[in-house]
Amino acid sequence: MFDVTHAPEALAADRQTRRGVAFKQKTLKSAIGCSGVGLHTGKKISMTLKPAPIGTGIVFNRTDAGTKTGRIPARFDAVVDTRLCTCVGNADGLSVGTIEHLMSAIAGMGIDNLIVDIDGPEVPVMDGSAAPFVFLIECAGVAEQDAPRRAVKVLKSVSVIDGGILARLDPADDDFTIAFEIDFANPLIGRQTFEMTLPLCDGPDAGAYRTDVASARTFGFLEDVERLNKMGLALGGSLDNAVVISGNKVLNEEGLRFEDECVRHKALDALGDLYLAGAPLIGRFSGSKSGHAHSNQLLRALFADADAWTFVELDDHHALHQAEWRRAANA
């Protein structure tokens, strides 16, 4: 965080130093891989994150596709299932599921172009959070590319309402804010709220995603896990990759990583699902008890209305610099 005792001209000089580099597209410096089990399939899966050229976006590549097309774009219009996770697929019937934690890490780390080679139908669950994927990205290193970063700017409000569930996007001058609320009858969780602003450049609080969100794990209730297992689902789930709650107790030996870990994980999921816009969003997302399906419906509603959004090049989006100053001044 900037020291608010700095003079405005010092902040302006710092912005000028970073101008021209902070808003470039980004990929990885080198390829890096991992392996683990799929949360729902229980199968061991190997995955490699690979640098990609300017304008590629995020693309999954099923290396086990054989004669079929293995490439699957990580876009909202490629989503084929949202029942237990977010799953994207292609016209050849190949799919990759449980992509939301990886997509969240990619969004939180500001990666624009990436090829994800994967030899199975599901992203490894790792520890149930986005932190292992953040670690992989940091180990590989981030490379700036010689092209301006583009964002989807929300121009008017769109919403999805499903009974007491709400998912909504509103315009904002700069950056992207997620505000989430959950409300469970379970006494350990109850009502929790969380809000996070994700700078679209290397701003003074760019590390907030790493420290406040990335390590929040997926969670579930013991009775639901047992029911899903009997249905042949969540076969890879364990106390090593999910927070499991029974009554008012957390069964994991380490306990919770945050007192409000559950709502933080919901914000993590929402960020990953919304990065399927194909570019970072400039706006404000509000979620109340919403899930993967609602986030996808929200993006479809946004892009169905040509007056609700536009592309902007972040090199030209000077409002981001104004937001940076406001955050520093109000710290």
Phi, psi and omega in degrees: 000139178297146173284119185289355174280348177297142177290151178306323181293331177291320177296319179298320179296321179295318178297319181296323178299320183273344182297138181094344176239330187289340186249020178278154172298154183225146172223194178268153175286326182209163178285151178208143185234169176204170174215156180181185180264152173281137183301318186263325181276332184075006182271148176285133185227139175252142185219141177231128175268127187233143176302151181220152182294164176308136175081003181290322190077199178258124184227129173272145179227108178286106183287349178261021187288339182066235181276354180275166176282122184268347185281133180224115180290141176275078182226155182300326183278000174257001180288127183244349181201139179223020187289311180243349181195183173259128185232129176251151182213172179235181185291342178274003177085007176272148183214163173225124183251174180053048183271350192295324181289317176297315180297325177296316178296319179299317178294313182297331180267001175071033180272130182259325188230125186198138170255130179248099174283132183212137187258022179203182188271011186205138176292136177304139184282339181054238181262012178089003179235188176264353186301317179299327179285325173299317179299316179300315181297318180294323179292320180289329183087149182253132181245128174282148182243156188275062177200143180292146175285138177252151177225157174264113180267124178284125184258335176210159187290139171227150182211157172236124181238128182223090185064239179269012181259138179224135168227128189214141172243131178236153177296153173211154183289332191198155174060188182225126181244135173246125174239123185230147178223135172234158180209104181247146176292337180301128185294336180287331183259299181061217179263128179226144177230151179207143177222139181216137172255129181252106178297146179265013176219182178278070184277182185294338180241032182296340180277358184299324179299315181299315188275329190253343188230315193305325186271002178287126187266156172298154185221158178198171181258142185308316182295328178287321178299315180297320180294317180294321179299320179294335179271003181079022181242165180053038185289340179263002183287142178200176177291351177276344184223017177199149170277121180248126185246133175232112184063237179254026181237143170267123185281341179293134183301322182283349183075205181271148176278332173224150176301325179250042184301327184296313181289329176295322178292324177297322175294320176302311179301314183298319179299316179296316180295322182283342176288351173288002169298342181093358179193161176296151178264145166251111184166195179229125176258132174239124179236133176231105179064017184276166182221197184303315183298319183291323177297319179291319177299324180294315178296320178297321178293320179299308186283346175286343182247104184297340179273356186267352185205163172204158173274142171228148173268127190289341173298333183259001186265079188291345177298334178297322179293322178296320179297321180299317179296317181299317180297319181293319183291331183263003183296000000 
